[in-house]
Amino acid sequence: MRATHGDIGRVFPDVVWHTEIPIMRTAPAPMFLLSKLVRETNFKVVLTGEGADEFLAKPFDTEQLLKTMRRMMPPAVDSI
């Protein structure tokens, strides 16, 4: 996904509205656009590198991560 200056300017009022406080930086706008894209494509989780992967503390094997996450889920959730 590429966020252009125009994209950021277009969504910035919505970003400010969702933060519920005045903000001066446009940095949250690309994440807002990514979140919108994720929702529209029915994904549930995204590891962005903005703290989302820090709990792993190292590069990871995606397949191993999924296996670990499945083991941690309650049976009812795992069957969905």
BELDA-V711253 format. One record per residue. N is the residue number from 1. RES is the residue in three letters. PSI is psi in whole degrees, -180 to 180 (none if undefined). BURIAL is 1 if it has 16 or more other C-alpha atoms within 10 Angstrom, else 0. D_FIRST is the distance of its C-alpha to the first C-alpha in Angstrom with 2 decimals. Layout:
n:N res:RES psi:PSI burial:BURIAL d_first:D_FIRST
n:N res:RES psi:PSI burial:BURIAL d_first:D_FIRST
//
This chain:
n:1 res:MET psi:136 burial:0 d_first:0.00
n:2 res:ARG psi:128 burial:0 d_first:3.78
n:3 res:ALA psi:116 burial:0 d_first:6.62
n:4 res:THR psi:169 burial:0 d_first:9.80
n:5 res:HIS psi:-40 burial:0 d_first:13.29
n:6 res:GLY psi:-41 burial:0 d_first:14.03
n:7 res:ASP psi:-45 burial:0 d_first:11.34
n:8 res:ILE psi:-45 burial:1 d_first:12.69
n:9 res:GLY psi:-37 burial:0 d_first:16.17
n:10 res:ARG psi:-41 burial:0 d_first:15.87
n:11 res:VAL psi:-9 burial:1 d_first:14.99
n:12 res:PHE psi:-42 burial:1 d_first:17.10
n:13 res:PRO psi:-38 burial:0 d_first:20.29
n:14 res:ASP psi:-39 burial:0 d_first:18.89
n:15 res:VAL psi:-46 burial:1 d_first:17.73
n:16 res:VAL psi:-43 burial:1 d_first:21.29
n:17 res:TRP psi:-44 burial:0 d_first:22.84
n:18 res:HIS psi:-28 burial:0 d_first:21.24
n:19 res:THR psi:-21 burial:0 d_first:22.21
n:20 res:GLU psi:12 burial:0 d_first:25.74
n:21 res:ILE psi:153 burial:0 d_first:26.65
n:22 res:PRO psi:135 burial:0 d_first:26.26
n:23 res:ILE psi:151 burial:0 d_first:23.54
n:24 res:MET psi:-17 burial:0 d_first:23.38
n:25 res:ARG psi:149 burial:0 d_first:20.11
n:26 res:THR psi:2 burial:0 d_first:16.72
n:27 res:ALA psi:-35 burial:0 d_first:15.05
n:28 res:PRO psi:-16 burial:0 d_first:14.71
n:29 res:ALA psi:-45 burial:1 d_first:12.72
n:30 res:PRO psi:-36 burial:1 d_first:9.15
n:31 res:MET psi:-36 burial:1 d_first:10.44
n:32 res:PHE psi:-45 burial:1 d_first:11.84
n:33 res:LEU psi:-41 burial:1 d_first:8.79
n:34 res:LEU psi:-43 burial:1 d_first:7.34
n:35 res:SER psi:-41 burial:1 d_first:10.97
n:36 res:LYS psi:-44 burial:0 d_first:11.26
n:37 res:LEU psi:-43 burial:0 d_first:8.68
n:38 res:VAL psi:-46 burial:0 d_first:10.53
n:39 res:ARG psi:-43 burial:0 d_first:13.75
n:40 res:GLU psi:-25 burial:0 d_first:13.31
n:41 res:THR psi:11 burial:0 d_first:12.77
n:42 res:ASN psi:26 burial:0 d_first:15.76
n:43 res:PHE psi:157 burial:0 d_first:14.60
n:44 res:LYS psi:-26 burial:0 d_first:16.93
n:45 res:VAL psi:140 burial:0 d_first:15.90
n:46 res:VAL psi:129 burial:0 d_first:12.97
n:47 res:LEU psi:110 burial:0 d_first:13.99
n:48 res:THR psi:-18 burial:0 d_first:11.89
n:49 res:GLY psi:-2 burial:0 d_first:14.52
n:50 res:GLU psi:55 burial:0 d_first:15.60
n:51 res:GLY psi:-18 burial:0 d_first:18.82
n:52 res:ALA psi:-26 burial:0 d_first:17.69
n:53 res:ASP psi:0 burial:0 d_first:18.97
n:54 res:GLU psi:-26 burial:0 d_first:21.98
n:55 res:PHE psi:-19 burial:0 d_first:24.32
n:56 res:LEU psi:-28 burial:0 d_first:24.17
n:57 res:ALA psi:16 burial:0 d_first:25.23
n:58 res:LYS psi:165 burial:0 d_first:24.38
n:59 res:PRO psi:149 burial:0 d_first:22.05
n:60 res:PHE psi:159 burial:0 d_first:22.30
n:61 res:ASP psi:116 burial:0 d_first:22.77
n:62 res:THR psi:-43 burial:0 d_first:20.50
n:63 res:GLU psi:-43 burial:0 d_first:23.39
n:64 res:GLN psi:-39 burial:0 d_first:25.83
n:65 res:LEU psi:-46 burial:0 d_first:23.73
n:66 res:LEU psi:-41 burial:0 d_first:23.61
n:67 res:LYS psi:-43 burial:0 d_first:27.36
n:68 res:THR psi:-44 burial:0 d_first:28.11
n:69 res:MET psi:-39 burial:0 d_first:26.25
n:70 res:ARG psi:-38 burial:0 d_first:28.15
n:71 res:ARG psi:-31 burial:0 d_first:31.40
n:72 res:MET psi:-16 burial:0 d_first:30.85
n:73 res:MET psi:144 burial:0 d_first:30.31
n:74 res:PRO psi:153 burial:0 d_first:33.39
n:75 res:PRO psi:-40 burial:0 d_first:34.59
n:76 res:ALA psi:-39 burial:0 d_first:33.87
n:77 res:VAL psi:-40 burial:0 d_first:30.17
n:78 res:ASP psi:-28 burial:0 d_first:29.88
n:79 res:SER psi:-6 burial:0 d_first:31.24
n:80 res:ILE psi:none burial:0 d_first:28.67
//
